[in-house]
Every structure is written in C-alpha cells, then in structure tokens.
Amino acid sequence: MSNAYEGDFQGEKAIWLRFGRYEAALLPNVGGNLVAFRDTENGYSFIREPGADEMDSFRKRPMVHGIPVLFPPNRYEDGRFPWNGGEYRLPVNEPNRGNHLHGFFYDIPWQIDDYGANDRSSYVVVAQRVTETHPAFAHFPHRFTIKIRYSLGSDGLRQEVGVRNDGSEPMPCAIGFHTTLNAPFAPGSAASDCVLRMTIGERVELGERMLPTGRYAPPDADEQALKQGGTSPYFAKLDNHYTAAPQGGRNAMELTDTRLNVKLVYDAGTAYRFWMIYNADANSGFFCPEPQTNMVNAPNAPFPADRVGLVTLAPGEVWQETSRMYSEQA
C-alpha cells in the first residue's frame, strides 16, 4: 500500500507517508521535521518521536527528536560568520558558551510544495524560500531556496536535499541534520543488544566552548572499534565531532540489533564531510549521528580552508545530496 495524506501527529498537523511495511510523518509547522520512521510489520520505531506529553517542550526545543534541519549547522563563535571579506552576525542563542547554535530553520514553519503517492513511492516536498522579507535574511543576507523531498519506497526512507542560490552574489552553503535515532529501535531489545558502526575519520578536538581547537584528538579503543567492527552507541557520554571517512564509497552509520540480527543503515552521502555524535547522558535510549557539510565553527576554525568544508554557491548554483535510511538482515 502506498499513500500520502494530511493528518495529525500528537495534535500537530502532519503529512503522513505509507509504503509497504514503512510509514513516516513530517511536521511542516515545526521545522519541516520528519519525526517518525517506522516498520509497522515488525514494530520497529527507528527515529525518536516526541510523545504526547513532550510536544510543548519539543516545539520549544525540537532538537532531540526526528530529523531537525540545521542551516548553518552546529556552533559559531560569538555569532560571528566571517566570509568573502565581510562578516555576518548570527544571534547568540547559546549564551552560556557565547555561540550561535544550529541556524534558522529547525523550529519555524516550512512550505509544503507537494505530496503524493504512486506504485513506487509516497513522498512529500517542503521548502524554505529566503528573500528580504524572511526572518533569516537579517542575519544571512542571501536570496536562496532550501528544498527537501522525503520519500518512502521498497528501499526505505529517502531524503533528497537541495540548496539553490537565487541571488546575484556568491553565498556560503552550510547544512546538516540532527538525526535522532532510538537505540534500541525494536520492542523487547535492550541497549546492550545495540552495536554501532560509523564511517568516521579523525576526531576534531573541541575546547570548553565546544569549538575546534585546531588539533585532532587521538582515537581511543572505542573510537577505533566504532569505525571497524562496531561498539556500543553508549560507550561514553558523547558530544564528539569527527571528519567523515567514507568506506567503499559510502558515508554511513550502521546500528545492529544483535538479538534480532537486524541492521538499520543511514547512508548519509559523501557530500557531508563531517559527523557529530551525541548521546545525551549515554543512558536515555537515543543517540544522534549528525551529518553536516562543514566543520563546527568553519569560517572561524583554526584549520586550513580546505579542511573545514565550507561550500560556496555561485549565483544559480545548486548543492544537493541524497541520503537513505533502511533496515536489513545483518
């Protein structure tokens, strides 16, 4: 069965997608956040969903549920974003560290461009169109469009992202996703059944303000296991930043339930050159493998420009990437 329709999620307007054993829900008025991705045949809930009693706090801080959109992603020192001989001033919304955090689009309404279904997939398309009247323009003075298409098919959940420069001047493109996953994702499984593997490279050392110091930190044994055979997603409290190191052409996370021998794969795509990994207190049943195009604090980071991943879009140019999330037998 393939279907796409407007419905309800915990009292919030949602676009629901269904295809075969999969279903998903996107909230256009809360950051265009895809808050649910489920395998209904097996009872798996892959993405951490806000419960009915969490909706108020979720609307205020929609960062550890679903797939929040980060543009620009992560932290920027003192809200400063120097670029191309000028400087943008972003609001300091992490006052205890004096940083700007996570950009302008994760908690505002997104426009629904289209949704529908056919015999191959169900889909929804949402967009932000930034012009002089958009709230983000005051801090990020460019005319541009961000468009995201989510689709469900036999191969799981597909996310297609495009950023187009609609202006007459070059613009920086910096985007990421605070993807929040349940571990375990299956009823009856425990955290001890979960093994995580990711295509990480070097850990970027972060200082007290969670900004890069200019050094890479030596990996410990668990981090070595993370990029080889796998380890627990809760081996320590994590708020760590890594370069991406694709293996076999894939930049991916694999979460295996060893009790069921089922693997959740999140193939983010190689255009995301960095990962954040966050797991709160390492005891809350979720973690966030966060793909992002650029290093934390990229325009200010004490690294050579070719290492920080900041993308420049010429007028009319489009940046795009496709990610996929699906389950399979391990």
C-alpha positions as CSV (number, residue, x, y, z in Angstrom):
1,M,0.0,0.0,0.0
2,S,1.2,3.5,-0.9
3,N,-0.4,6.6,0.5
4,A,0.4,10.2,1.4
5,Y,-2.1,12.4,3.2
6,E,-2.6,15.2,5.7
7,G,-3.3,14.1,9.2
8,D,-2.4,14.5,12.8
9,F,0.6,13.7,15.0
10,Q,0.1,14.3,18.7
11,G,-2.2,17.3,17.9
12,E,0.2,18.8,15.3
13,K,-0.5,19.0,11.6
14,A,1.4,16.2,9.8
15,I,2.0,14.8,6.4
16,W,1.9,11.0,6.7
17,L,3.6,8.7,4.2
18,R,3.0,5.0,3.9
19,F,4.6,2.4,1.6
20,G,4.5,-1.3,2.3
21,R,5.8,-2.0,5.7
22,Y,7.1,1.6,6.2
23,E,5.4,4.7,7.5
24,A,6.7,8.2,8.3
25,A,5.4,11.5,9.5
26,L,6.6,15.1,8.8
27,L,5.6,18.2,10.7
28,P,5.6,21.2,8.3
29,N,4.9,23.7,11.0
30,V,7.7,22.6,13.4
31,G,10.8,22.9,11.3
32,G,9.8,20.6,8.5
33,N,10.9,17.9,10.9
34,L,10.4,14.2,9.9
35,V,9.5,13.0,13.4
36,A,8.6,9.3,12.7
37,F,10.0,6.5,10.6
38,R,8.6,3.1,11.4
39,D,8.5,-0.5,10.2
40,T,4.9,-1.4,11.1
41,E,5.2,-5.1,10.3
42,N,7.9,-5.6,12.9
43,G,7.0,-2.9,15.3
44,Y,10.3,-1.0,14.8
45,S,10.5,2.7,15.6
46,F,13.8,4.0,14.1
47,I,13.5,7.7,14.9
48,R,13.0,9.1,18.3
49,E,9.5,10.6,18.4
50,P,8.1,13.2,20.8
51,G,5.4,11.7,23.0
52,A,2.0,13.4,23.7
53,D,3.4,14.8,27.0
54,E,6.5,16.1,25.3
55,M,5.0,18.2,22.5
56,D,5.3,21.5,24.2
57,S,8.9,21.0,25.1
58,F,9.5,19.6,21.6
59,R,8.1,22.8,19.9
60,K,10.4,24.9,22.1
61,R,13.5,22.8,21.5
62,P,12.9,20.3,18.6
63,M,16.5,19.1,18.6
64,V,16.5,15.6,20.0
65,H,13.5,14.2,18.2
66,G,13.1,13.4,14.5
67,I,15.4,14.9,11.8
68,P,15.8,18.6,12.5
69,V,17.3,20.8,9.7
70,L,20.4,22.7,10.6
71,F,21.4,25.7,8.4
72,P,24.1,26.6,9.3
73,P,24.8,23.5,11.5
74,N,26.3,23.5,15.0
75,R,28.2,26.3,16.6
76,Y,29.7,29.6,15.5
77,E,31.9,31.6,17.9
78,D,30.3,34.8,19.2
79,G,27.7,34.5,16.5
80,R,30.4,35.7,14.0
81,F,30.4,34.2,10.5
82,P,33.2,35.9,8.5
83,W,33.0,35.2,4.8
84,N,34.2,36.6,1.5
85,G,35.7,39.7,3.0
86,G,32.6,40.5,5.1
87,E,31.0,39.3,8.3
88,Y,27.5,38.0,9.2
89,R,26.3,38.4,12.7
90,L,24.2,35.5,13.9
91,P,22.1,35.6,17.1
92,V,23.9,34.2,20.2
93,N,21.4,31.6,21.2
94,E,23.8,29.5,23.4
95,P,24.5,32.2,25.9
96,N,26.4,30.0,28.4
97,R,29.1,29.4,25.7
98,G,28.6,32.6,23.7
99,N,27.9,30.8,20.4
100,H,25.3,30.8,17.7
101,L,23.8,27.2,17.5
102,H,22.0,25.4,14.7
103,G,20.8,28.1,12.4
104,F,17.4,29.5,11.5
105,F,15.1,26.7,10.1
106,Y,14.7,23.9,12.7
107,D,11.7,25.5,14.6
108,I,9.8,27.6,12.0
109,P,7.1,26.6,9.5
110,W,8.1,25.1,6.1
111,Q,6.1,25.4,3.0
112,I,4.5,22.2,1.6
113,D,5.3,22.2,-2.1
114,D,3.8,18.8,-2.9
115,Y,2.9,15.4,-1.6
116,G,1.5,12.3,-3.2
117,A,1.9,8.6,-3.9
118,N,2.3,6.1,-6.8
119,D,3.1,2.4,-7.1
120,R,6.8,3.1,-6.5
121,S,6.8,5.5,-3.5
122,S,4.9,8.0,-1.4
123,Y,6.5,11.4,-1.0
124,V,6.4,15.0,0.4
125,V,8.3,18.1,-0.6
126,V,8.9,21.0,1.7
127,A,10.8,24.2,1.2
128,Q,12.2,27.4,2.6
129,R,12.4,30.4,0.2
130,V,14.6,33.1,1.7
131,T,14.2,36.7,0.4
132,E,14.5,40.1,2.0
133,T,11.2,39.5,4.0
134,H,12.3,36.2,5.5
135,P,13.5,36.4,9.2
136,A,16.8,34.7,8.3
137,F,17.7,37.4,5.8
138,A,18.6,39.9,8.5
139,H,21.5,37.6,9.7
140,F,22.2,35.7,6.5
141,P,21.6,38.2,3.7
142,H,21.2,36.0,0.7
143,R,18.2,35.0,-1.5
144,F,18.2,31.2,-1.6
145,T,15.9,28.1,-1.5
146,I,16.2,25.0,0.6
147,K,14.1,22.1,-0.7
148,I,13.8,18.7,0.9
149,R,12.0,15.7,-0.6
150,Y,11.3,12.7,1.6
151,S,10.0,9.5,0.0
152,L,9.1,6.0,1.2
153,G,9.6,3.1,-1.1
154,S,10.7,-0.5,-1.1
155,D,14.3,0.7,-0.3
156,G,13.2,2.6,2.8
157,L,13.3,6.3,3.5
158,R,15.0,8.6,1.0
159,Q,15.9,12.2,1.8
160,E,16.8,14.5,-1.2
161,V,18.2,17.9,-0.2
162,G,18.9,20.9,-2.5
163,V,20.1,24.4,-1.7
164,R,20.0,26.9,-4.6
165,N,21.5,30.4,-4.7
166,D,18.7,32.6,-6.0
167,G,20.7,35.8,-5.6
168,S,23.3,37.7,-7.7
169,E,26.3,37.2,-5.3
170,P,28.1,34.0,-4.2
171,M,26.8,32.6,-0.9
172,P,28.1,30.1,1.7
173,C,26.3,26.8,1.9
174,A,26.4,25.0,5.3
175,I,23.8,22.4,6.2
176,G,23.4,19.4,8.4
177,F,20.8,17.3,10.2
178,H,20.4,16.5,13.9
179,T,19.1,13.0,13.1
180,T,17.9,11.3,16.4
181,L,17.7,7.6,16.5
182,N,16.3,5.1,19.0
183,A,18.8,2.5,20.2
184,P,17.2,0.0,20.6
185,F,14.7,0.6,17.9
186,A,12.9,-2.8,18.4
187,P,10.5,-3.7,21.2
188,G,12.0,-6.2,23.6
189,S,15.6,-5.3,22.8
190,A,18.0,-3.5,25.2
191,A,20.8,-1.1,24.8
192,S,23.2,-4.0,25.4
193,D,21.9,-5.5,22.1
194,C,23.0,-2.5,20.1
195,V,26.2,-2.2,18.1
196,L,27.1,1.0,16.3
197,R,29.5,1.3,13.4
198,M,30.2,4.6,11.5
199,T,32.5,5.9,8.8
200,I,34.3,8.4,10.9
201,G,37.8,9.5,10.4
202,E,39.7,11.8,12.8
203,R,38.1,13.3,15.9
204,V,38.2,17.1,15.9
205,E,39.3,18.3,19.3
206,L,36.8,20.7,20.9
207,G,37.5,23.1,23.7
208,E,35.4,24.3,26.6
209,R,33.1,26.3,24.2
210,M,32.6,23.2,22.0
211,L,34.6,24.8,19.3
212,P,37.6,23.3,17.4
213,T,41.0,23.9,18.9
214,G,42.9,23.4,15.7
215,R,44.0,19.9,16.7
216,Y,42.8,16.3,16.0
217,A,42.5,14.1,19.1
218,P,44.0,10.7,19.1
219,P,41.3,8.0,18.9
220,D,40.7,5.7,21.9
221,A,39.9,2.0,21.6
222,D,36.1,2.5,21.4
223,E,36.5,5.0,18.6
224,Q,38.7,2.6,16.7
225,A,36.1,-0.1,17.2
226,L,33.4,2.4,16.1
227,K,34.9,2.7,12.6
228,Q,35.8,-1.0,12.3
229,G,33.8,-3.8,13.9
230,G,31.4,-1.7,15.9
231,T,30.8,-0.8,19.6
232,S,28.0,0.3,21.9
233,P,26.5,3.7,21.0
234,Y,26.7,4.4,24.7
235,F,30.4,3.6,25.3
236,A,30.8,7.1,26.8
237,K,28.9,10.4,27.0
238,L,29.3,11.7,23.5
239,D,29.2,15.1,22.0
240,N,32.0,14.5,19.6
241,H,33.0,15.9,16.2
242,Y,34.6,13.8,13.5
243,T,35.7,14.0,9.9
244,A,33.8,11.7,7.6
245,A,35.9,8.8,6.1
246,P,33.7,7.0,3.5
247,Q,34.3,3.3,3.1
248,G,33.6,1.6,-0.2
249,G,32.1,4.9,-1.5
250,R,29.6,5.1,1.4
251,N,29.4,7.6,4.2
252,A,27.2,5.7,6.6
253,M,26.0,4.7,10.1
254,E,25.0,1.1,10.8
255,L,23.1,0.2,14.0
256,T,22.7,-3.5,14.5
257,D,20.3,-5.2,16.9
258,T,22.3,-8.3,17.7
259,R,19.3,-10.0,19.4
260,L,17.3,-9.9,16.2
261,N,20.2,-9.8,13.7
262,V,18.6,-6.7,12.1
263,K,20.6,-3.7,10.9
264,L,19.5,-0.1,10.5
265,V,21.6,1.7,7.8
266,Y,21.8,5.5,7.5
267,D,23.7,6.2,4.3
268,A,24.1,10.0,4.6
269,G,26.0,10.6,1.4
270,T,29.6,11.7,0.8
271,A,28.8,15.5,0.4
272,Y,28.6,15.5,4.2
273,R,32.2,15.8,5.2
274,F,31.7,15.7,9.0
275,W,29.8,14.0,11.7
276,M,28.7,14.9,15.2
277,I,27.8,12.1,17.5
278,Y,25.7,13.0,20.5
279,N,24.0,10.6,23.1
280,A,22.9,12.9,25.9
281,D,23.8,11.1,29.2
282,A,24.6,7.8,27.4
283,N,21.6,6.4,29.2
284,S,18.4,7.8,27.6
285,G,17.8,5.3,24.8
286,F,18.8,7.5,21.9
287,F,21.8,9.0,20.1
288,C,22.3,11.4,17.2
289,P,24.5,10.6,14.2
290,E,24.5,14.1,12.7
291,P,25.9,14.5,9.1
292,Q,27.0,18.1,8.2
293,T,28.8,19.6,5.3
294,N,31.2,21.7,7.3
295,M,33.3,21.6,10.4
296,V,31.9,23.2,13.6
297,N,32.7,27.0,13.5
298,A,34.0,26.5,10.0
299,P,34.7,30.1,9.0
300,N,36.5,30.8,12.3
301,A,38.1,27.4,12.8
302,P,41.9,27.3,13.2
303,F,42.3,24.9,10.3
304,P,43.3,25.4,6.6
305,A,40.3,26.4,4.5
306,D,40.4,23.1,2.5
307,R,39.8,21.2,5.8
308,V,36.7,22.9,7.1
309,G,34.3,22.0,4.3
310,L,32.6,25.4,3.7
311,V,30.9,25.3,0.3
312,T,30.4,28.4,-1.9
313,L,27.5,28.5,-4.3
314,A,27.7,30.8,-7.3
315,P,24.5,32.6,-8.4
316,G,22.1,30.0,-9.7
317,E,24.2,27.1,-8.5
318,V,22.7,24.2,-6.6
319,W,24.2,22.0,-3.8
320,Q,22.4,18.6,-3.5
321,E,22.7,15.3,-1.8
322,T,20.6,12.2,-1.2
323,S,20.5,10.2,2.0
324,R,18.8,6.9,2.7
325,M,17.7,5.1,5.8
326,Y,16.6,1.4,5.7
327,S,16.7,-1.8,7.6
328,E,18.0,-5.2,6.5
329,Q,19.2,-8.5,7.9
330,A,22.6,-8.1,9.5
